[in-house]
Amino acid sequence: MPTVLVVEDSTTDRRVVGFLLKRAGGWEVEYATHGREAIEKIEHSAFDLMLTDLVMPAMNGLELVTAVRQKCPRVPVILMTSRGNEGIAMLALRAGAVNYIPKRLLPRQLVEIVTRVMSLVARPRPNGPEPGSVTELRCELLLKNDPEALRAAIAYVQEIILMAELCDVGECTRVGMALYEALWNGLCHGNLEMGPTPGVEAEKEYAAMFAHRRKIPPYASRSLHLTVA
């Protein structure tokens, strides 16, 4: 079972995050109260994902993200903070985080984002070609309006990236996250002509519209074109 390390100095917030993850099921959860403790844990144990607060004693979240990228780049890091703004999000992504969640949105978004990140973690294919064996490759993918088709395409692109040794596993996961966002936006706002993602009160209606438009003209005949070169 995948293991998530939650790094949070607030006892209350630590319990909230742990409760949300355990209620959803599918993950083991361990905790650290500050960045230095988290570094000690990842040096001695294997983790599949890290969730960290931004403001902590000894080592803040951005410093921790940078340290994890250096010491264990395969572990994706998601930053959590109550100081939600685009500037912080950009700093987190530049430091090496794969995503960012304002704490006020944890009940609504935490499980969804953790699930998505775990599904997009780059994994070298067992018994596949040796890293560095791909020297040149170009392909064009035609994708249906199906989230599973997007994930399959991203996994294929990540496999190519790793075989070509264009970046390490951690950076390849970040590429997968960015590609997912681009393809998802193309699917929802392009092919299906849906508006911005609504608030929590309208999520069911939005999901119903998504499912309906995938099946009816003119939306159903549209596709996404992805070129890898």
Contacts in CASP RR format, 6 or more apart in sequence:
PFRMAT RR
TARGET T0000
AUTHOR 0000-0000-0000
METHOD contacts of the structure
MODEL  1
MPTVLVVEDSTTDRRVVGFLLKRAGGWEVEYATHGREAIEKIEHSAFDLM
LTDLVMPAMNGLELVTAVRQKCPRVPVILMTSRGNEGIAMLALRAGAVNY
IPKRLLPRQLVEIVTRVMSLVARPRPNGPEPGSVTELRCELLLKNDPEAL
RAAIAYVQEIILMAELCDVGECTRVGMALYEALWNGLCHGNLEMGPTPGV
EAEKEYAAMFAHRRKIPPYASRSLHLTVA
1 26 0 8 1.000
1 27 0 8 1.000
1 28 0 8 1.000
2 26 0 8 1.000
2 27 0 8 1.000
2 28 0 8 1.000
2 48 0 8 1.000
2 49 0 8 1.000
2 118 0 8 1.000
3 27 0 8 1.000
3 28 0 8 1.000
3 29 0 8 1.000
3 30 0 8 1.000
3 45 0 8 1.000
3 46 0 8 1.000
3 47 0 8 1.000
3 48 0 8 1.000
4 21 0 8 1.000
4 27 0 8 1.000
4 28 0 8 1.000
4 29 0 8 1.000
4 30 0 8 1.000
4 47 0 8 1.000
4 48 0 8 1.000
4 49 0 8 1.000
4 50 0 8 1.000
4 51 0 8 1.000
4 114 0 8 1.000
5 30 0 8 1.000
5 31 0 8 1.000
5 32 0 8 1.000
5 38 0 8 1.000
5 41 0 8 1.000
5 42 0 8 1.000
5 47 0 8 1.000
5 49 0 8 1.000
5 50 0 8 1.000
5 51 0 8 1.000
6 14 0 8 1.000
6 17 0 8 1.000
6 18 0 8 1.000
6 21 0 8 1.000
6 29 0 8 1.000
6 30 0 8 1.000
6 31 0 8 1.000
6 32 0 8 1.000
6 50 0 8 1.000
6 51 0 8 1.000
6 52 0 8 1.000
7 31 0 8 1.000
7 32 0 8 1.000
7 33 0 8 1.000
7 34 0 8 1.000
7 35 0 8 1.000
7 37 0 8 1.000
7 38 0 8 1.000
7 50 0 8 1.000
7 51 0 8 1.000
7 52 0 8 1.000
7 53 0 8 1.000
7 56 0 8 1.000
7 61 0 8 1.000
7 64 0 8 1.000
8 14 0 8 1.000
8 17 0 8 1.000
8 31 0 8 1.000
8 32 0 8 1.000
8 33 0 8 1.000
8 51 0 8 1.000
8 52 0 8 1.000
8 53 0 8 1.000
8 56 0 8 1.000
8 80 0 8 1.000
9 33 0 8 1.000
9 34 0 8 1.000
9 53 0 8 1.000
9 56 0 8 1.000
9 57 0 8 1.000
10 53 0 8 1.000
13 53 0 8 1.000
13 80 0 8 1.000
13 103 0 8 1.000
14 31 0 8 1.000
14 33 0 8 1.000
16 106 0 8 1.000
17 51 0 8 1.000
17 80 0 8 1.000
17 106 0 8 1.000
17 110 0 8 1.000
18 29 0 8 1.000
18 31 0 8 1.000
20 106 0 8 1.000
20 107 0 8 1.000
20 110 0 8 1.000
20 111 0 8 1.000
21 27 0 8 1.000
21 29 0 8 1.000
21 110 0 8 1.000
21 111 0 8 1.000
21 114 0 8 1.000
22 29 0 8 1.000
24 111 0 8 1.000
24 115 0 8 1.000
27 48 0 8 1.000
27 114 0 8 1.000
30 41 0 8 1.000
30 45 0 8 1.000
30 47 0 8 1.000
32 38 0 8 1.000
32 41 0 8 1.000
33 56 0 8 1.000
34 56 0 8 1.000
34 57 0 8 1.000
34 58 0 8 1.000
34 59 0 8 1.000
35 52 0 8 1.000
35 56 0 8 1.000
35 58 0 8 1.000
35 59 0 8 1.000
35 61 0 8 1.000
35 63 0 8 1.000
35 64 0 8 1.000
35 67 0 8 1.000
36 58 0 8 1.000
36 59 0 8 1.000
38 50 0 8 1.000
38 52 0 8 1.000
38 64 0 8 1.000
38 68 0 8 1.000
39 59 0 8 1.000
39 64 0 8 1.000
39 67 0 8 1.000
39 68 0 8 1.000
39 71 0 8 1.000
41 47 0 8 1.000
42 50 0 8 1.000
42 68 0 8 1.000
42 71 0 8 1.000
42 72 0 8 1.000
42 75 0 8 1.000
43 71 0 8 1.000
43 72 0 8 1.000
47 75 0 8 1.000
48 75 0 8 1.000
48 118 0 8 1.000
48 121 0 8 1.000
49 75 0 8 1.000
49 76 0 8 1.000
49 77 0 8 1.000
49 78 0 8 1.000
49 114 0 8 1.000
49 117 0 8 1.000
49 118 0 8 1.000
49 121 0 8 1.000
50 68 0 8 1.000
50 75 0 8 1.000
50 76 0 8 1.000
50 77 0 8 1.000
50 78 0 8 1.000
51 77 0 8 1.000
51 78 0 8 1.000
51 80 0 8 1.000
51 110 0 8 1.000
51 114 0 8 1.000
52 61 0 8 1.000
52 64 0 8 1.000
52 65 0 8 1.000
52 77 0 8 1.000
52 78 0 8 1.000
52 79 0 8 1.000
52 80 0 8 1.000
53 61 0 8 1.000
53 79 0 8 1.000
53 80 0 8 1.000
53 81 0 8 1.000
54 60 0 8 1.000
54 61 0 8 1.000
54 62 0 8 1.000
54 79 0 8 1.000
54 80 0 8 1.000
54 81 0 8 1.000
54 82 0 8 1.000
54 83 0 8 1.000
54 88 0 8 1.000
54 92 0 8 1.000
55 61 0 8 1.000
55 81 0 8 1.000
55 82 0 8 1.000
55 83 0 8 1.000
56 64 0 8 1.000
59 67 0 8 1.000
61 79 0 8 1.000
62 79 0 8 1.000
62 91 0 8 1.000
62 92 0 8 1.000
62 95 0 8 1.000
64 77 0 8 1.000
65 77 0 8 1.000
65 79 0 8 1.000
65 92 0 8 1.000
65 95 0 8 1.000
65 96 0 8 1.000
65 97 0 8 1.000
66 95 0 8 1.000
66 96 0 8 1.000
68 75 0 8 1.000
68 77 0 8 1.000
69 77 0 8 1.000
69 95 0 8 1.000
69 96 0 8 1.000
69 170 0 8 1.000
73 168 0 8 1.000
73 169 0 8 1.000
73 170 0 8 1.000
73 171 0 8 1.000
74 168 0 8 1.000
74 169 0 8 1.000
74 170 0 8 1.000
74 173 0 8 1.000
75 170 0 8 1.000
76 98 0 8 1.000
76 117 0 8 1.000
76 121 0 8 1.000
76 170 0 8 1.000
76 173 0 8 1.000
76 174 0 8 1.000
77 96 0 8 1.000
77 97 0 8 1.000
77 98 0 8 1.000
78 97 0 8 1.000
78 98 0 8 1.000
78 99 0 8 1.000
78 100 0 8 1.000
78 101 0 8 1.000
78 113 0 8 1.000
78 114 0 8 1.000
78 117 0 8 1.000
79 88 0 8 1.000
79 92 0 8 1.000
79 97 0 8 1.000
79 99 0 8 1.000
79 100 0 8 1.000
79 101 0 8 1.000
80 100 0 8 1.000
80 101 0 8 1.000
80 102 0 8 1.000
80 103 0 8 1.000
80 106 0 8 1.000
81 88 0 8 1.000
81 100 0 8 1.000
81 102 0 8 1.000
81 103 0 8 1.000
82 102 0 8 1.000
82 103 0 8 1.000
82 104 0 8 1.000
84 102 0 8 1.000
88 100 0 8 1.000
89 100 0 8 1.000
92 100 0 8 1.000
93 100 0 8 1.000
93 174 0 8 1.000
96 174 0 8 1.000
98 117 0 8 1.000
98 173 0 8 1.000
98 174 0 8 1.000
98 177 0 8 1.000
99 113 0 8 1.000
99 117 0 8 1.000
99 177 0 8 1.000
101 109 0 8 1.000
101 110 0 8 1.000
101 113 0 8 1.000
108 200 0 8 1.000
116 177 0 8 1.000
116 180 0 8 1.000
117 173 0 8 1.000
117 177 0 8 1.000
119 151 0 8 1.000
120 151 0 8 1.000
120 154 0 8 1.000
120 158 0 8 1.000
120 173 0 8 1.000
120 176 0 8 1.000
120 177 0 8 1.000
120 180 0 8 1.000
121 169 0 8 1.000
121 173 0 8 1.000
122 158 0 8 1.000
122 161 0 8 1.000
122 162 0 8 1.000
122 169 0 8 1.000
122 170 0 8 1.000
122 172 0 8 1.000
122 173 0 8 1.000
122 175 0 8 1.000
122 176 0 8 1.000
123 158 0 8 1.000
123 169 0 8 1.000
124 131 0 8 1.000
124 159 0 8 1.000
124 162 0 8 1.000
124 169 0 8 1.000
125 159 0 8 1.000
128 163 0 8 1.000
129 163 0 8 1.000
130 163 0 8 1.000
131 162 0 8 1.000
131 163 0 8 1.000
131 165 0 8 1.000
132 163 0 8 1.000
132 164 0 8 1.000
132 165 0 8 1.000
133 163 0 8 1.000
134 160 0 8 1.000
134 163 0 8 1.000
134 164 0 8 1.000
135 164 0 8 1.000
137 160 0 8 1.000
137 164 0 8 1.000
137 228 0 8 1.000
137 229 0 8 1.000
138 227 0 8 1.000
138 228 0 8 1.000
138 229 0 8 1.000
139 227 0 8 1.000
139 228 0 8 1.000
139 229 0 8 1.000
140 225 0 8 1.000
140 226 0 8 1.000
140 227 0 8 1.000
140 228 0 8 1.000
141 153 0 8 1.000
141 156 0 8 1.000
141 225 0 8 1.000
141 226 0 8 1.000
141 227 0 8 1.000
141 228 0 8 1.000
142 223 0 8 1.000
142 224 0 8 1.000
142 225 0 8 1.000
143 149 0 8 1.000
143 150 0 8 1.000
143 153 0 8 1.000
143 183 0 8 1.000
143 223 0 8 1.000
143 224 0 8 1.000
143 225 0 8 1.000
143 226 0 8 1.000
144 223 0 8 1.000
145 187 0 8 1.000
145 191 0 8 1.000
145 192 0 8 1.000
145 214 0 8 1.000
145 219 0 8 1.000
145 220 0 8 1.000
145 222 0 8 1.000
145 223 0 8 1.000
145 224 0 8 1.000
146 214 0 8 1.000
147 184 0 8 1.000
147 187 0 8 1.000
150 180 0 8 1.000
150 183 0 8 1.000
150 184 0 8 1.000
150 187 0 8 1.000
150 224 0 8 1.000
151 180 0 8 1.000
153 183 0 8 1.000
153 226 0 8 1.000
154 176 0 8 1.000
154 179 0 8 1.000
154 180 0 8 1.000
154 183 0 8 1.000
157 175 0 8 1.000
157 176 0 8 1.000
157 179 0 8 1.000
157 226 0 8 1.000
157 228 0 8 1.000
158 172 0 8 1.000
158 173 0 8 1.000
158 175 0 8 1.000
158 176 0 8 1.000
160 228 0 8 1.000
161 167 0 8 1.000
161 172 0 8 1.000
161 175 0 8 1.000
162 169 0 8 1.000
162 172 0 8 1.000
166 172 0 8 1.000
167 175 0 8 1.000
183 224 0 8 1.000
183 226 0 8 1.000
186 224 0 8 1.000
187 224 0 8 1.000
188 194 0 8 1.000
188 195 0 8 1.000
188 197 0 8 1.000
188 210 0 8 1.000
189 195 0 8 1.000
190 222 0 8 1.000
191 219 0 8 1.000
191 222 0 8 1.000
191 223 0 8 1.000
191 224 0 8 1.000
192 209 0 8 1.000
192 210 0 8 1.000
192 213 0 8 1.000
192 214 0 8 1.000
192 219 0 8 1.000
192 222 0 8 1.000
193 213 0 8 1.000
193 219 0 8 1.000
194 206 0 8 1.000
194 209 0 8 1.000
194 210 0 8 1.000
194 213 0 8 1.000
197 206 0 8 1.000
198 205 0 8 1.000
198 206 0 8 1.000
213 219 0 8 1.000
213 220 0 8 1.000
214 220 0 8 1.000
END
